[in-house]
Structure formats: structure tokens, C-alpha cells
Amino acid sequence: MEANELVMMFLLGSKTPIDNYYKGMPCMLGETVGKIVDESEDGSWGQINGIKMFSIPLFSTPHGTIIKTGIMKLSKITDDGLAKLSEYEKEILEKGDELYGGRLA
């Protein structure tokens, strides 16, 4: 990792940045669990930490709150986070509501 990337991660990013990228990927924004659902019009594709990623993805909670964020703010999802995500998804489906604001249909 280049020194500039390390400094940016330290100042602005996650302590456990994602090491993969795809729509529908479960991840965390701070303690908030959700998935990458799309790309913002403001970002671009490039190599970030050696992986082709979009710089400003759209992150969504299972309930449909969409957040435009920098890719380095997203973290790998923890086991507890994955369990919480699964629980939220189940609750939403049981209510008959749409997951992720319909962005992953």
C-alpha cells in the first residue's frame, strides 16, 4: 500500500476497509449494516488498494436508507454485523416491505 493511501485511510477511512467490490455486497458504514446498491454520479472507477472499485458508492440499509459515501469509509462486515443484517432483512420481508429501497431487485 502506498504511503498516500495509508494516510488517507488513517484520516478518512475504515480500519478494516473492504477488499472486494460488487453491487449487493454486505458491508458496514461505522456500526451501520447494509449493502452496496449502486454507484453515485459523482464518483469514478479506479484501482483502490489494488482492487477495481467505484470511488463513491451508494450504501443502503435493509430499510432503504441510501447513503452516498466514499469507498474507504466502508468496512468489511463482522460476524455480528452479518447476523444483524440477516435479522433486519427477515423482519422487513415478514412485514412485506421492500429490501434496500428496491435497489437490488
N, C-alpha and C positions, 0 to 999 in steps of 0.2 A: 504494500500500500504506500502511495506517495505521501510525503510529509504534508502537502496541502490537504489531501483527503483526510488525514488523521486530525489535523487542526480543525477542519470543518466539522467532522464527526464529533469532536470533543465539544466544540462551541454550540453546534446546532442540532446534532443528530442523536440517534439512539445509541445506547450502549451495546445492544445486540441487533445491529441492522440486518434487514432481510438479505438473504443470499440467493434469492430466486425472484422471478417476477412473472406473473400471469394474471389475467382477469379471473377473479374468483378465489385468489389466493388469500387464505386466512392469515391475519397479522394483527398487530396491536399498535395503537397510537397512544402512547403513555399506558394507562391502565385500561383503555377502551378497546374492546374486541370488535373485530369486523373483518371485512374483505375488501380487496382492491376491486372496484367495479367498473372503472373506466379511466380515461386519461383527460386531463384538463386541456383546454385550447391554449393555455399559456406555457406549456412545457414542450419538451422535445426528447427524442430518443438518443441514447448515447451509452457509452461504457461507463458504468459507475461501479467501483470496486470490482472491476473485471467482468461484470455481467451486463448484458444489454438490458437496460431499464428505461422507463419513462421518468423524466425528472419531476413531474408534478402530477401524480396520480390522483384519482378520486377514490377516497376511502369511505366505506359506508358501514354503519352499524346494521345489525339484523333488522332493526325497526325502521330503517330507511333514512336516517340522518346522513347526508352526504357532506363530506369534508374534503376540501381541496388542500393538499398538504405536500410538502417536499418529501421525496422518496427517502431521504436519510432520517426522517422523523419516524418512519415505520420500523417496528421491531418484529423479530421472529416471535411467533405466538408461543406462549408457555403451555405446559400441560394443563394448568389451572385455567388459563385463558381459553384453551380449546374446549374444555369441559363447560365453561360459562357460555361460550359461543353456541355450542350444541344445545344447551338448555334454553337459551333465548330463541333459537331457531324453532325448537319444538313448541315452545309457548306460542309463538307467532302463528305457526301453522295450525295449532289446535284452535286458535281464535278465528282462523280462516283468513287472516291478513296476508299480505304480500311481503315476501322477504326482500330486503335490500332495495326497497323502493321500486321493485320490478326491474332493476338494472342487470340482473343476472339470469333473467328468464330465458 
